[in-house]
């Protein structure tokens, strides 16, 4: 549910408790995700400014690189748990992406919105590039996901509980983001499962073909 939904949106924010969650990681150290890294200087500057303007509401996250989550893989390893992610699955995903990733592109950005747990910048997918990449990844390994996929760049997890009206007012006061973000690389990254906002470690990079960038469709 989104705060932009005036009828069914959350009534207030959900405070993130930044702690170790042993009941989730069950002793496993790393967690793996495919992401689109944010590398545009203008967009990085916008995110920094927006986070500063929301600093009293959201947890600071200076160590976590800005990114768009593409596909959630799970805990790398050969264990028997339902969220373990075997090396064979990663190898198949990497090979498939290298074959089918295609050209670099731009994805449109919208004004900031929010889940109950986090404020974010929405990312559009009019050419279904994200959908295509997700289909390719899904053919090789099951995604570990508890909610519908919403493409976005996180601004921050909430550090205090505030009502919906306050969230909408604060988000409306932010400037609009740049019109689009460049996608010229897809990365498989891992992070320390004991540190929710810790840095991402890049394990694999899939470079898209910049010589034939796919332009946004004209409105």
C-alpha positions as CSV (number, residue, x, y, z in Angstrom):
1,X,0.0,0.0,0.0
2,X,1.2,3.5,-0.9
3,X,0.6,6.8,0.8
4,X,-0.4,8.2,-2.6
5,X,-3.5,6.0,-2.4
6,X,-5.8,8.3,-0.5
7,X,-8.4,5.5,0.0
8,X,-6.4,2.4,0.8
9,X,-3.0,3.8,1.8
10,X,-1.4,3.4,5.2
11,X,-2.7,5.5,8.1
12,X,0.9,6.1,9.5
13,X,4.5,5.1,9.0
14,X,6.0,1.9,10.2
15,X,9.2,2.4,12.3
16,X,12.2,0.3,11.2
17,X,14.0,-1.4,14.1
18,X,17.6,-1.5,12.9
19,X,19.0,-4.6,14.7
20,X,20.3,-8.0,14.0
21,X,17.5,-10.5,13.0
22,X,18.8,-14.0,13.8
23,X,15.3,-15.4,13.3
24,X,15.6,-14.3,9.6
25,X,19.2,-15.1,8.7
26,X,19.5,-18.2,10.9
27,X,23.3,-17.9,11.1
28,X,23.9,-17.2,7.4
29,X,26.1,-14.2,6.7
30,X,25.3,-12.7,3.2
31,X,22.2,-12.0,1.3
32,X,22.1,-11.7,-2.5
33,X,20.1,-9.4,-4.8
34,X,20.2,-8.3,-8.5
35,X,20.1,-4.5,-8.7
36,X,20.4,-1.6,-11.1
37,X,22.9,0.8,-9.5
38,X,22.2,4.5,-9.5
39,X,25.2,6.2,-11.2
40,X,23.8,9.4,-12.7
41,X,25.4,12.4,-11.0
42,X,22.2,14.5,-11.1
43,X,20.1,11.7,-9.7
44,X,22.6,11.0,-6.9
45,X,22.6,14.7,-6.0
46,X,18.8,14.7,-5.9
47,X,18.6,11.7,-3.6
48,X,21.1,13.3,-1.3
49,X,19.1,16.5,-1.1
50,X,15.8,14.7,-0.6
51,X,17.2,12.5,2.1
52,X,18.5,15.6,3.9
53,X,15.1,17.2,3.7
54,X,13.5,14.0,5.3
55,X,16.3,13.5,7.8
56,X,14.1,13.8,10.8
57,X,11.8,11.1,9.5
58,X,14.2,8.5,8.0
59,X,17.2,6.5,9.2
60,X,20.5,7.8,7.7
61,X,22.0,5.3,5.3
62,X,25.3,6.7,4.0
63,X,26.9,3.2,3.6
64,X,24.2,1.7,1.3
65,X,24.7,2.6,-2.3
66,X,21.5,4.0,-4.1
67,X,20.0,1.3,-6.3
68,X,16.9,-0.1,-7.8
69,X,16.2,-3.7,-6.7
70,X,15.6,-5.9,-9.7
71,X,15.4,-9.4,-8.2
72,X,15.7,-10.8,-4.7
73,X,17.7,-14.1,-4.7
74,X,18.2,-15.1,-1.0
75,X,21.2,-16.4,1.0
76,X,24.0,-17.7,-1.2
77,X,24.7,-21.3,-0.3
78,X,23.7,-24.9,-0.8
79,X,21.7,-25.3,2.4
80,X,18.2,-26.9,2.7
81,X,16.3,-23.7,3.7
82,X,13.6,-22.3,1.4
83,X,15.5,-19.0,1.0
84,X,19.0,-20.5,0.3
85,X,20.3,-19.6,-3.1
86,X,22.5,-22.2,-4.8
87,X,25.5,-21.3,-6.9
88,X,23.9,-23.1,-9.9
89,X,21.0,-20.8,-9.8
90,X,23.3,-17.7,-9.8
91,X,25.3,-19.2,-12.7
92,X,22.2,-19.7,-14.8
93,X,20.9,-16.2,-14.1
94,X,24.2,-14.6,-15.0
95,X,24.5,-16.6,-18.2
96,X,20.9,-15.7,-19.2
97,X,21.3,-12.0,-18.4
98,X,24.6,-11.8,-20.4
99,X,22.7,-13.3,-23.4
100,X,19.5,-11.4,-23.2
101,X,20.3,-8.1,-21.3
102,X,20.3,-6.0,-24.5
103,X,20.9,-2.3,-24.9
104,X,21.2,0.4,-22.2
105,X,18.1,2.4,-21.7
106,X,16.4,5.2,-19.6
107,X,13.6,4.6,-17.2
108,X,11.3,7.4,-16.2
109,X,11.1,8.7,-12.6
110,X,8.0,10.0,-10.8
111,X,7.5,12.3,-7.8
112,X,8.4,10.7,-4.4
113,X,5.9,8.3,-2.8
114,X,6.1,6.0,0.2
115,X,5.3,2.6,1.6
116,X,4.4,2.4,5.2
117,X,8.1,1.4,5.9
118,X,10.0,3.6,3.5
119,X,9.9,6.7,1.3
120,X,11.1,6.2,-2.3
121,X,11.3,7.5,-5.8
122,X,9.1,5.5,-8.2
123,X,10.6,4.1,-11.4
124,X,8.6,3.4,-14.5
125,X,9.0,0.6,-16.9
126,X,7.1,1.6,-20.1
127,X,9.3,-0.5,-22.4
128,X,9.1,-3.5,-20.0
129,X,12.8,-3.8,-19.7
130,X,12.7,-4.5,-16.0
131,X,9.8,-7.0,-16.6
132,X,11.9,-8.8,-19.2
133,X,15.0,-9.0,-17.0
134,X,12.9,-10.3,-14.2
135,X,11.4,-13.0,-16.4
136,X,14.9,-14.1,-17.5
137,X,16.0,-14.3,-13.9
138,X,12.9,-16.1,-12.8
139,X,13.4,-18.8,-15.3
140,X,16.7,-19.7,-13.6
141,X,15.7,-19.4,-9.9
142,X,12.7,-18.6,-7.8
143,X,12.5,-15.1,-6.3
144,X,12.3,-14.6,-2.5
145,X,9.5,-12.1,-2.3
146,X,6.7,-11.4,0.1
147,X,5.0,-8.5,-1.7
148,X,4.3,-7.4,-5.3
149,X,7.2,-5.9,-7.2
150,X,7.2,-2.1,-7.3
151,X,10.3,-0.6,-9.0
152,X,11.7,2.1,-6.9
153,X,14.8,3.8,-5.4
154,X,14.6,3.9,-1.6
155,X,15.1,7.3,0.1
156,X,15.0,5.9,3.6
157,X,13.4,3.7,6.2
158,X,11.3,5.5,8.7
159,X,12.8,6.3,12.1
160,X,9.6,7.6,13.7
161,X,5.9,7.0,13.4
162,X,4.0,9.9,11.8
163,X,0.4,10.1,10.3
164,X,-0.3,9.8,6.6
165,X,-1.2,13.5,6.3
166,X,2.3,14.5,7.5
167,X,4.0,12.1,5.1
168,X,2.0,13.4,2.1
169,X,2.8,17.0,3.1
170,X,6.5,16.3,3.5
171,X,6.8,14.4,0.2
172,X,4.9,17.0,-1.7
173,X,7.4,19.6,-0.5
174,X,10.2,17.8,-2.2
175,X,11.3,18.8,-5.7
176,X,10.6,16.4,-8.5
177,X,13.4,14.1,-9.4
178,X,15.2,14.1,-12.8
179,X,13.0,12.9,-15.6
180,X,14.8,9.6,-16.0
181,X,17.6,7.4,-14.9
182,X,20.2,5.7,-17.1
183,X,20.5,1.9,-17.0
184,X,23.7,0.7,-18.4
185,X,24.6,-2.0,-15.9
186,X,23.0,-4.7,-13.9
187,X,24.8,-6.0,-10.8
188,X,24.5,-9.0,-8.5
189,X,25.4,-7.8,-5.1
190,X,25.4,-9.2,-1.5
191,X,25.2,-7.5,1.9
192,X,25.8,-8.5,5.5
193,X,22.5,-10.0,6.7
194,X,23.2,-8.7,10.2
195,X,23.4,-5.1,9.0
196,X,20.2,-3.8,7.3
197,X,21.8,-0.7,5.9
198,X,25.3,-1.9,5.3
199,X,27.2,-1.5,2.0
200,X,26.5,-3.6,-1.1
201,X,29.4,-5.8,-2.3
202,X,29.3,-6.2,-6.1
203,X,29.9,-9.8,-7.2
204,X,28.9,-9.8,-10.9
205,X,28.4,-7.0,-13.4
206,X,26.3,-7.3,-16.6
207,X,27.2,-4.4,-18.9
208,X,24.5,-3.3,-21.3
209,X,25.2,-2.2,-24.9
210,X,25.6,1.6,-24.7
211,X,26.0,1.9,-28.5
212,X,22.3,1.2,-29.1
213,X,20.6,2.9,-26.1
214,X,16.8,2.4,-26.1
215,X,15.1,5.8,-25.8
216,X,12.0,6.5,-23.8
217,X,8.8,6.4,-25.8
218,X,7.5,9.9,-26.6
219,X,4.5,11.0,-24.6
